Amino acid sequence: AGFTPDDHRDLVSYLLDASQDYGARVVISNSDTKETRAIYAPFKLHRLNVHRSVSANGQRRGKAAEVIGVLDGRERYVSAPRRAGKTFSAAMEAAS
């Protein structure tokens, strides 16, 4: 099924909680698209060009734009919307 946009939004919510509540420093990377920039807007985003050497579609290998997003664990961020009942703490409790 893959990682959906809602899964990314939940991930952002968990990462914001971890950063704000526990001081976690977080780094993510993803393709540089409008949707990625919207979902990961709470992060400090840095654009870079990369060379893709692995792809299911051989014609898509080559140069690509990517973003690196950073939460430094010391700043306060606007909370990201999340689906009901989805919090970092709840996810950690469920995993243990």
N, C-alpha and C positions, 0 to 999 in steps of 0.2 A: 504494500500500500504506500510505503514511503513516508517521509516526514512532511506533514501538511503545513500550510500557513498557520493554522490554529496551534499546531504543535510548536512552531517557532514562537508564537505569541506566548504560549505557556512557558517555554524555555526562558524567554526574556523576563517574564514575571518571576520565575524561580531565581534567575541570576541576579535580578535587582534585589530580591529579598536577601539572598546570600551576601551580596555586596554591602547592603545597608545594615543588616542585622548582625553580620558576623565579620565584616571588614574584608570579605573575600575580594581579591583582585581577579578580574575576569577578562579573558581575551577570546574573541570569536573571530572566525573568518567565514566569508560567504561570497557568492557571486555578487557583483555590483549591479543591482537592479533597483528600480524604483520601489518595488515591493520590499526588498531587503532593507533599503534605507528607511522606509516607513516603519517596518516592524522593529528594527533595531535603532530607532531614533534616540532612545535614551542613552545610547553608547556614544563615545567620541569615535567617530568613524574616520578612517584614513584609507584613501583609495590607492591602489597600486596595480600595476600591470604584471601579470604572471604568465608563464609558459606552461600550458597543460600538456603533459606527456601521456596521460592516461584518460581515456574516454571510451565509453561503449561505442560511440560513433567516431570512427577514425578521422572523418572530415572535420570534426569539431576540435581536434587537438590543435594546439598552437597558442597564440596570444589571447589572453582574456583579462577583463577587468575584475578585480576582487576588492573587497573591503575588509579591513581589520577593524574590529570594534573593541573598545577598551572601557572597562569600569574599574576605577582604581581603588575602590573599597573605602575611600575617605570622604567622598562627596555624597551629597544627598541628591536623589533623582526623583523625578515625577514617577509615581507608580504606573506601571503598565497595566492595561486592562487584562483581566484573566477570566477564565471560565469559572463558574461557581464552584467553590470548594477546593480550588487548586491553589495551594500555597507551598512554598519551599519546605516549611516545617512539616506540613502534612505529608508531603512526598517523602521526606526523610523518615518520618515515623512509619509510613507504609512500607518502606524499603527494609526496615530493620526487623 
